[in-house]
Amino acid sequence: MIIVTHEMGFARDVSNKAVFLHQGKIEESGPPQQVFTDPLSDRCRAFVSSHLQRNS
């Protein structure tokens, strides 16, 4: 099943793989723990950190 969401807490809790898309292309893919807590790409890191700041 594929679920598309900006609710990162939900995605992290229910997924076994996370994929971060930018302009229709895969920017980052991997285990949710890695993608949400230690993203490799600068773009994914910026998105995750900006989202976490808004929801704190």
mmJSON file of the N, C-alpha and C atoms, coordinates in Angstrom:
{"data_MODEL":{"atom_site":{
"group_PDB":["ATOM","ATOM","ATOM","ATOM","ATOM","ATOM","ATOM","ATOM","ATOM","ATOM","ATOM","ATOM","ATOM","ATOM","ATOM","ATOM","ATOM","ATOM","ATOM","ATOM","ATOM","ATOM","ATOM","ATOM","ATOM","ATOM","ATOM","ATOM","ATOM","ATOM","ATOM","ATOM","ATOM","ATOM","ATOM","ATOM","ATOM","ATOM","ATOM","ATOM","ATOM","ATOM","ATOM","ATOM","ATOM","ATOM","ATOM","ATOM","ATOM","ATOM","ATOM","ATOM","ATOM","ATOM","ATOM","ATOM","ATOM","ATOM","ATOM","ATOM","ATOM","ATOM","ATOM","ATOM","ATOM","ATOM","ATOM","ATOM","ATOM","ATOM","ATOM","ATOM","ATOM","ATOM","ATOM","ATOM","ATOM","ATOM","ATOM","ATOM","ATOM","ATOM","ATOM","ATOM","ATOM","ATOM","ATOM","ATOM","ATOM","ATOM","ATOM","ATOM","ATOM","ATOM","ATOM","ATOM","ATOM","ATOM","ATOM","ATOM","ATOM","ATOM","ATOM","ATOM","ATOM","ATOM","ATOM","ATOM","ATOM","ATOM","ATOM","ATOM","ATOM","ATOM","ATOM","ATOM","ATOM","ATOM","ATOM","ATOM","ATOM","ATOM","ATOM","ATOM","ATOM","ATOM","ATOM","ATOM","ATOM","ATOM","ATOM","ATOM","ATOM","ATOM","ATOM","ATOM","ATOM","ATOM","ATOM","ATOM","ATOM","ATOM","ATOM","ATOM","ATOM","ATOM","ATOM","ATOM","ATOM","ATOM","ATOM","ATOM","ATOM","ATOM","ATOM","ATOM","ATOM","ATOM","ATOM","ATOM","ATOM","ATOM","ATOM","ATOM","ATOM","ATOM","ATOM","ATOM"],
"id":[1,2,3,4,5,6,7,8,9,10,11,12,13,14,15,16,17,18,19,20,21,22,23,24,25,26,27,28,29,30,31,32,33,34,35,36,37,38,39,40,41,42,43,44,45,46,47,48,49,50,51,52,53,54,55,56,57,58,59,60,61,62,63,64,65,66,67,68,69,70,71,72,73,74,75,76,77,78,79,80,81,82,83,84,85,86,87,88,89,90,91,92,93,94,95,96,97,98,99,100,101,102,103,104,105,106,107,108,109,110,111,112,113,114,115,116,117,118,119,120,121,122,123,124,125,126,127,128,129,130,131,132,133,134,135,136,137,138,139,140,141,142,143,144,145,146,147,148,149,150,151,152,153,154,155,156,157,158,159,160,161,162,163,164,165,166,167,168],
"type_symbol":["N","C","C","N","C","C","N","C","C","N","C","C","N","C","C","N","C","C","N","C","C","N","C","C","N","C","C","N","C","C","N","C","C","N","C","C","N","C","C","N","C","C","N","C","C","N","C","C","N","C","C","N","C","C","N","C","C","N","C","C","N","C","C","N","C","C","N","C","C","N","C","C","N","C","C","N","C","C","N","C","C","N","C","C","N","C","C","N","C","C","N","C","C","N","C","C","N","C","C","N","C","C","N","C","C","N","C","C","N","C","C","N","C","C","N","C","C","N","C","C","N","C","C","N","C","C","N","C","C","N","C","C","N","C","C","N","C","C","N","C","C","N","C","C","N","C","C","N","C","C","N","C","C","N","C","C","N","C","C","N","C","C","N","C","C","N","C","C"],
"label_atom_id":["N","CA","C","N","CA","C","N","CA","C","N","CA","C","N","CA","C","N","CA","C","N","CA","C","N","CA","C","N","CA","C","N","CA","C","N","CA","C","N","CA","C","N","CA","C","N","CA","C","N","CA","C","N","CA","C","N","CA","C","N","CA","C","N","CA","C","N","CA","C","N","CA","C","N","CA","C","N","CA","C","N","CA","C","N","CA","C","N","CA","C","N","CA","C","N","CA","C","N","CA","C","N","CA","C","N","CA","C","N","CA","C","N","CA","C","N","CA","C","N","CA","C","N","CA","C","N","CA","C","N","CA","C","N","CA","C","N","CA","C","N","CA","C","N","CA","C","N","CA","C","N","CA","C","N","CA","C","N","CA","C","N","CA","C","N","CA","C","N","CA","C","N","CA","C","N","CA","C","N","CA","C","N","CA","C","N","CA","C","N","CA","C","N","CA","C"],
"label_alt_id":[null,null,null,null,null,null,null,null,null,null,null,null,null,null,null,null,null,null,null,null,null,null,null,null,null,null,null,null,null,null,null,null,null,null,null,null,null,null,null,null,null,null,null,null,null,null,null,null,null,null,null,null,null,null,null,null,null,null,null,null,null,null,null,null,null,null,null,null,null,null,null,null,null,null,null,null,null,null,null,null,null,null,null,null,null,null,null,null,null,null,null,null,null,null,null,null,null,null,null,null,null,null,null,null,null,null,null,null,null,null,null,null,null,null,null,null,null,null,null,null,null,null,null,null,null,null,null,null,null,null,null,null,null,null,null,null,null,null,null,null,null,null,null,null,null,null,null,null,null,null,null,null,null,null,null,null,null,null,null,null,null,null,null,null,null,null,null,null],
"label_comp_id":["MET","MET","MET","ILE","ILE","ILE","ILE","ILE","ILE","VAL","VAL","VAL","THR","THR","THR","HIS","HIS","HIS","GLU","GLU","GLU","MET","MET","MET","GLY","GLY","GLY","PHE","PHE","PHE","ALA","ALA","ALA","ARG","ARG","ARG","ASP","ASP","ASP","VAL","VAL","VAL","SER","SER","SER","ASN","ASN","ASN","LYS","LYS","LYS","ALA","ALA","ALA","VAL","VAL","VAL","PHE","PHE","PHE","LEU","LEU","LEU","HIS","HIS","HIS","GLN","GLN","GLN","GLY","GLY","GLY","LYS","LYS","LYS","ILE","ILE","ILE","GLU","GLU","GLU","GLU","GLU","GLU","SER","SER","SER","GLY","GLY","GLY","PRO","PRO","PRO","PRO","PRO","PRO","GLN","GLN","GLN","GLN","GLN","GLN","VAL","VAL","VAL","PHE","PHE","PHE","THR","THR","THR","ASP","ASP","ASP","PRO","PRO","PRO","LEU","LEU","LEU","SER","SER","SER","ASP","ASP","ASP","ARG","ARG","ARG","CYS","CYS","CYS","ARG","ARG","ARG","ALA","ALA","ALA","PHE","PHE","PHE","VAL","VAL","VAL","SER","SER","SER","SER","SER","SER","HIS","HIS","HIS","LEU","LEU","LEU","GLN","GLN","GLN","ARG","ARG","ARG","ASN","ASN","ASN","SER","SER","SER"],
"label_asym_id":["A","A","A","A","A","A","A","A","A","A","A","A","A","A","A","A","A","A","A","A","A","A","A","A","A","A","A","A","A","A","A","A","A","A","A","A","A","A","A","A","A","A","A","A","A","A","A","A","A","A","A","A","A","A","A","A","A","A","A","A","A","A","A","A","A","A","A","A","A","A","A","A","A","A","A","A","A","A","A","A","A","A","A","A","A","A","A","A","A","A","A","A","A","A","A","A","A","A","A","A","A","A","A","A","A","A","A","A","A","A","A","A","A","A","A","A","A","A","A","A","A","A","A","A","A","A","A","A","A","A","A","A","A","A","A","A","A","A","A","A","A","A","A","A","A","A","A","A","A","A","A","A","A","A","A","A","A","A","A","A","A","A","A","A","A","A","A","A"],
"label_entity_id":["1","1","1","1","1","1","1","1","1","1","1","1","1","1","1","1","1","1","1","1","1","1","1","1","1","1","1","1","1","1","1","1","1","1","1","1","1","1","1","1","1","1","1","1","1","1","1","1","1","1","1","1","1","1","1","1","1","1","1","1","1","1","1","1","1","1","1","1","1","1","1","1","1","1","1","1","1","1","1","1","1","1","1","1","1","1","1","1","1","1","1","1","1","1","1","1","1","1","1","1","1","1","1","1","1","1","1","1","1","1","1","1","1","1","1","1","1","1","1","1","1","1","1","1","1","1","1","1","1","1","1","1","1","1","1","1","1","1","1","1","1","1","1","1","1","1","1","1","1","1","1","1","1","1","1","1","1","1","1","1","1","1","1","1","1","1","1","1"],
"label_seq_id":[1,1,1,2,2,2,3,3,3,4,4,4,5,5,5,6,6,6,7,7,7,8,8,8,9,9,9,10,10,10,11,11,11,12,12,12,13,13,13,14,14,14,15,15,15,16,16,16,17,17,17,18,18,18,19,19,19,20,20,20,21,21,21,22,22,22,23,23,23,24,24,24,25,25,25,26,26,26,27,27,27,28,28,28,29,29,29,30,30,30,31,31,31,32,32,32,33,33,33,34,34,34,35,35,35,36,36,36,37,37,37,38,38,38,39,39,39,40,40,40,41,41,41,42,42,42,43,43,43,44,44,44,45,45,45,46,46,46,47,47,47,48,48,48,49,49,49,50,50,50,51,51,51,52,52,52,53,53,53,54,54,54,55,55,55,56,56,56],
"pdbx_PDB_ins_code":[null,null,null,null,null,null,null,null,null,null,null,null,null,null,null,null,null,null,null,null,null,null,null,null,null,null,null,null,null,null,null,null,null,null,null,null,null,null,null,null,null,null,null,null,null,null,null,null,null,null,null,null,null,null,null,null,null,null,null,null,null,null,null,null,null,null,null,null,null,null,null,null,null,null,null,null,null,null,null,null,null,null,null,null,null,null,null,null,null,null,null,null,null,null,null,null,null,null,null,null,null,null,null,null,null,null,null,null,null,null,null,null,null,null,null,null,null,null,null,null,null,null,null,null,null,null,null,null,null,null,null,null,null,null,null,null,null,null,null,null,null,null,null,null,null,null,null,null,null,null,null,null,null,null,null,null,null,null,null,null,null,null,null,null,null,null,null,null],
"Cartn_x":[0.843,0.0,0.903,0.542,1.261,0.378,0.944,0.241,1.05,0.402,1.051,0.569,1.52,1.148,2.288,1.936,2.93,2.969,2.148,2.135,3.27,4.431,5.632,5.582,4.96,4.834,4.027,2.928,2.093,2.877,3.541,4.313,5.405,6.083,7.159,6.602,5.417,4.82,4.276,3.749,3.059,3.845,4.963,5.663,6.818,7.158,8.373,9.417,9.014,9.932,9.379,10.259,9.85,10.543,9.788,10.327,10.005,11.012,10.859,10.978,9.923,9.892,10.096,10.771,10.902,10.752,9.773,9.476,9.3,8.601,8.262,9.383,10.501,11.632,11.995,12.507,12.901,14.17,14.051,15.188,15.888,15.091,15.655,14.686,15.234,14.429,15.165,14.417,15.06,14.155,14.714,13.932,13.433,12.217,11.657,12.558,13.158,14.031,15.158,15.762,16.866,16.365,15.305,14.808,14.315,13.642,13.069,14.027,15.006,15.887,17.29,17.725,19.073,19.08,18.303,18.243,19.6,19.857,21.135,21.155,20.036,20.017,19.719,20.316,20.088,18.631,18.007,16.611,15.68,15.884,15.064,15.308,16.562,16.906,16.209,16.207,15.562,14.056,13.436,11.997,11.644,12.366,12.082,12.272,13.358,13.609,12.592,12.179,11.187,9.832,9.503,8.233,8.206,9.299,9.361,9.297,9.889,9.841,8.411,7.656,6.27,5.374,5.663,4.798,5.288,6.285,6.799,5.976],
"Cartn_y":[-1.153,0.0,1.236,2.222,3.489,4.549,5.272,6.367,7.63,8.679,9.963,10.911,11.492,12.385,13.339,14.465,15.364,15.197,14.295,14.009,13.042,13.595,12.765,11.814,12.201,11.289,10.06,10.27,9.16,8.28,8.901,8.141,7.313,7.898,7.184,5.993,6.168,5.108,3.939,4.193,3.12,2.546,3.158,2.701,1.757,0.981,0.173,0.684,1.659,2.331,3.728,4.72,6.095,6.58,7.316,7.872,9.361,10.175,11.621,12.012,12.614,13.018,14.525,14.928,16.34,16.473,17.274,17.491,16.169,15.239,13.967,12.946,13.247,12.317,11.942,10.726,10.269,11.003,11.745,12.477,11.611,10.842,9.982,8.845,7.697,6.511,5.65,5.087,4.221,3.926,3.34,3.067,4.378,4.401,5.64,6.302,5.514,6.08,6.89,6.385,7.088,8.325,8.185,9.305,10.455,10.15,11.204,11.759,10.986,11.488,11.824,11.237,11.511,11.455,12.357,12.324,12.609,11.969,12.124,13.341,13.647,14.762,16.078,17.154,18.476,18.889,18.601,18.993,18.281,16.991,16.228,16.721,16.97,17.475,18.807,19.701,21.009,20.85,19.959,19.744,19.197,18.176,17.552,18.557,19.309,20.254,21.39,21.88,22.955,22.452,21.231,20.663,20.446,19.962,19.721,21.02,22.094,23.39,23.941,23.752,24.239,23.484,22.201,21.377,21.232,22.021,21.945,22.812],
"Cartn_z":[0.0,0.0,0.0,-0.75,-0.785,-0.139,0.806,1.468,1.234,0.783,0.565,1.653,2.395,3.494,3.82,4.415,4.991,6.508,7.038,8.474,8.779,9.072,9.199,10.379,11.479,12.611,12.244,11.551,11.09,10.124,9.171,8.175,8.842,9.797,10.503,11.283,11.883,12.709,11.9,10.708,9.98,8.806,8.449,7.243,7.554,6.54,6.627,5.639,4.81,3.89,3.639,3.654,3.391,2.123,1.319,0.076,0.068,-0.112,-0.198,-1.661,-2.197,-3.603,-3.726,-4.774,-5.111,-6.616,-7.029,-8.443,-9.186,-8.539,-9.174,-9.224,-8.597,-8.597,-7.168,-7.002,-5.676,-5.256,-4.18,-3.61,-2.567,-1.816,-0.775,-0.496,-0.175,0.105,1.109,2.054,3.033,4.197,5.243,6.447,7.05,7.571,8.119,9.16,10.033,11.068,10.446,9.39,8.731,7.99,7.217,6.402,7.282,8.399,9.231,10.283,10.731,11.786,11.292,10.207,9.692,8.173,7.521,6.061,5.431,4.301,3.608,2.698,2.054,1.1,1.818,1.333,1.914,1.806,0.678,0.459,1.441,1.625,2.561,3.988,4.329,5.665,5.93,4.953,5.107,5.287,4.505,4.614,5.986,6.424,7.717,8.844,8.828,9.916,9.917,8.757,8.726,9.185,8.859,9.286,10.797,11.34,12.787,13.566,13.045,13.721,13.771,12.699,12.653,13.615,13.861,14.681,16.116,16.503,17.886,18.79],
"occupancy":[1.0,1.0,1.0,1.0,1.0,1.0,1.0,1.0,1.0,1.0,1.0,1.0,1.0,1.0,1.0,1.0,1.0,1.0,1.0,1.0,1.0,1.0,1.0,1.0,1.0,1.0,1.0,1.0,1.0,1.0,1.0,1.0,1.0,1.0,1.0,1.0,1.0,1.0,1.0,1.0,1.0,1.0,1.0,1.0,1.0,1.0,1.0,1.0,1.0,1.0,1.0,1.0,1.0,1.0,1.0,1.0,1.0,1.0,1.0,1.0,1.0,1.0,1.0,1.0,1.0,1.0,1.0,1.0,1.0,1.0,1.0,1.0,1.0,1.0,1.0,1.0,1.0,1.0,1.0,1.0,1.0,1.0,1.0,1.0,1.0,1.0,1.0,1.0,1.0,1.0,1.0,1.0,1.0,1.0,1.0,1.0,1.0,1.0,1.0,1.0,1.0,1.0,1.0,1.0,1.0,1.0,1.0,1.0,1.0,1.0,1.0,1.0,1.0,1.0,1.0,1.0,1.0,1.0,1.0,1.0,1.0,1.0,1.0,1.0,1.0,1.0,1.0,1.0,1.0,1.0,1.0,1.0,1.0,1.0,1.0,1.0,1.0,1.0,1.0,1.0,1.0,1.0,1.0,1.0,1.0,1.0,1.0,1.0,1.0,1.0,1.0,1.0,1.0,1.0,1.0,1.0,1.0,1.0,1.0,1.0,1.0,1.0,1.0,1.0,1.0,1.0,1.0,1.0],
"B_iso_or_equiv":[0.0,0.0,0.0,0.0,0.0,0.0,0.0,0.0,0.0,0.0,0.0,0.0,0.0,0.0,0.0,0.0,0.0,0.0,0.0,0.0,0.0,0.0,0.0,0.0,0.0,0.0,0.0,0.0,0.0,0.0,0.0,0.0,0.0,0.0,0.0,0.0,0.0,0.0,0.0,0.0,0.0,0.0,0.0,0.0,0.0,0.0,0.0,0.0,0.0,0.0,0.0,0.0,0.0,0.0,0.0,0.0,0.0,0.0,0.0,0.0,0.0,0.0,0.0,0.0,0.0,0.0,0.0,0.0,0.0,0.0,0.0,0.0,0.0,0.0,0.0,0.0,0.0,0.0,0.0,0.0,0.0,0.0,0.0,0.0,0.0,0.0,0.0,0.0,0.0,0.0,0.0,0.0,0.0,0.0,0.0,0.0,0.0,0.0,0.0,0.0,0.0,0.0,0.0,0.0,0.0,0.0,0.0,0.0,0.0,0.0,0.0,0.0,0.0,0.0,0.0,0.0,0.0,0.0,0.0,0.0,0.0,0.0,0.0,0.0,0.0,0.0,0.0,0.0,0.0,0.0,0.0,0.0,0.0,0.0,0.0,0.0,0.0,0.0,0.0,0.0,0.0,0.0,0.0,0.0,0.0,0.0,0.0,0.0,0.0,0.0,0.0,0.0,0.0,0.0,0.0,0.0,0.0,0.0,0.0,0.0,0.0,0.0,0.0,0.0,0.0,0.0,0.0,0.0],
"pdbx_formal_charge":[null,null,null,null,null,null,null,null,null,null,null,null,null,null,null,null,null,null,null,null,null,null,null,null,null,null,null,null,null,null,null,null,null,null,null,null,null,null,null,null,null,null,null,null,null,null,null,null,null,null,null,null,null,null,null,null,null,null,null,null,null,null,null,null,null,null,null,null,null,null,null,null,null,null,null,null,null,null,null,null,null,null,null,null,null,null,null,null,null,null,null,null,null,null,null,null,null,null,null,null,null,null,null,null,null,null,null,null,null,null,null,null,null,null,null,null,null,null,null,null,null,null,null,null,null,null,null,null,null,null,null,null,null,null,null,null,null,null,null,null,null,null,null,null,null,null,null,null,null,null,null,null,null,null,null,null,null,null,null,null,null,null,null,null,null,null,null,null],
"auth_seq_id":[1,1,1,2,2,2,3,3,3,4,4,4,5,5,5,6,6,6,7,7,7,8,8,8,9,9,9,10,10,10,11,11,11,12,12,12,13,13,13,14,14,14,15,15,15,16,16,16,17,17,17,18,18,18,19,19,19,20,20,20,21,21,21,22,22,22,23,23,23,24,24,24,25,25,25,26,26,26,27,27,27,28,28,28,29,29,29,30,30,30,31,31,31,32,32,32,33,33,33,34,34,34,35,35,35,36,36,36,37,37,37,38,38,38,39,39,39,40,40,40,41,41,41,42,42,42,43,43,43,44,44,44,45,45,45,46,46,46,47,47,47,48,48,48,49,49,49,50,50,50,51,51,51,52,52,52,53,53,53,54,54,54,55,55,55,56,56,56],
"auth_comp_id":["MET","MET","MET","ILE","ILE","ILE","ILE","ILE","ILE","VAL","VAL","VAL","THR","THR","THR","HIS","HIS","HIS","GLU","GLU","GLU","MET","MET","MET","GLY","GLY","GLY","PHE","PHE","PHE","ALA","ALA","ALA","ARG","ARG","ARG","ASP","ASP","ASP","VAL","VAL","VAL","SER","SER","SER","ASN","ASN","ASN","LYS","LYS","LYS","ALA","ALA","ALA","VAL","VAL","VAL","PHE","PHE","PHE","LEU","LEU","LEU","HIS","HIS","HIS","GLN","GLN","GLN","GLY","GLY","GLY","LYS","LYS","LYS","ILE","ILE","ILE","GLU","GLU","GLU","GLU","GLU","GLU","SER","SER","SER","GLY","GLY","GLY","PRO","PRO","PRO","PRO","PRO","PRO","GLN","GLN","GLN","GLN","GLN","GLN","VAL","VAL","VAL","PHE","PHE","PHE","THR","THR","THR","ASP","ASP","ASP","PRO","PRO","PRO","LEU","LEU","LEU","SER","SER","SER","ASP","ASP","ASP","ARG","ARG","ARG","CYS","CYS","CYS","ARG","ARG","ARG","ALA","ALA","ALA","PHE","PHE","PHE","VAL","VAL","VAL","SER","SER","SER","SER","SER","SER","HIS","HIS","HIS","LEU","LEU","LEU","GLN","GLN","GLN","ARG","ARG","ARG","ASN","ASN","ASN","SER","SER","SER"],
"auth_asym_id":["A","A","A","A","A","A","A","A","A","A","A","A","A","A","A","A","A","A","A","A","A","A","A","A","A","A","A","A","A","A","A","A","A","A","A","A","A","A","A","A","A","A","A","A","A","A","A","A","A","A","A","A","A","A","A","A","A","A","A","A","A","A","A","A","A","A","A","A","A","A","A","A","A","A","A","A","A","A","A","A","A","A","A","A","A","A","A","A","A","A","A","A","A","A","A","A","A","A","A","A","A","A","A","A","A","A","A","A","A","A","A","A","A","A","A","A","A","A","A","A","A","A","A","A","A","A","A","A","A","A","A","A","A","A","A","A","A","A","A","A","A","A","A","A","A","A","A","A","A","A","A","A","A","A","A","A","A","A","A","A","A","A","A","A","A","A","A","A"],
"auth_atom_id":["N","CA","C","N","CA","C","N","CA","C","N","CA","C","N","CA","C","N","CA","C","N","CA","C","N","CA","C","N","CA","C","N","CA","C","N","CA","C","N","CA","C","N","CA","C","N","CA","C","N","CA","C","N","CA","C","N","CA","C","N","CA","C","N","CA","C","N","CA","C","N","CA","C","N","CA","C","N","CA","C","N","CA","C","N","CA","C","N","CA","C","N","CA","C","N","CA","C","N","CA","C","N","CA","C","N","CA","C","N","CA","C","N","CA","C","N","CA","C","N","CA","C","N","CA","C","N","CA","C","N","CA","C","N","CA","C","N","CA","C","N","CA","C","N","CA","C","N","CA","C","N","CA","C","N","CA","C","N","CA","C","N","CA","C","N","CA","C","N","CA","C","N","CA","C","N","CA","C","N","CA","C","N","CA","C","N","CA","C","N","CA","C","N","CA","C"],
"pdbx_PDB_model_num":[1,1,1,1,1,1,1,1,1,1,1,1,1,1,1,1,1,1,1,1,1,1,1,1,1,1,1,1,1,1,1,1,1,1,1,1,1,1,1,1,1,1,1,1,1,1,1,1,1,1,1,1,1,1,1,1,1,1,1,1,1,1,1,1,1,1,1,1,1,1,1,1,1,1,1,1,1,1,1,1,1,1,1,1,1,1,1,1,1,1,1,1,1,1,1,1,1,1,1,1,1,1,1,1,1,1,1,1,1,1,1,1,1,1,1,1,1,1,1,1,1,1,1,1,1,1,1,1,1,1,1,1,1,1,1,1,1,1,1,1,1,1,1,1,1,1,1,1,1,1,1,1,1,1,1,1,1,1,1,1,1,1,1,1,1,1,1,1]
}}}
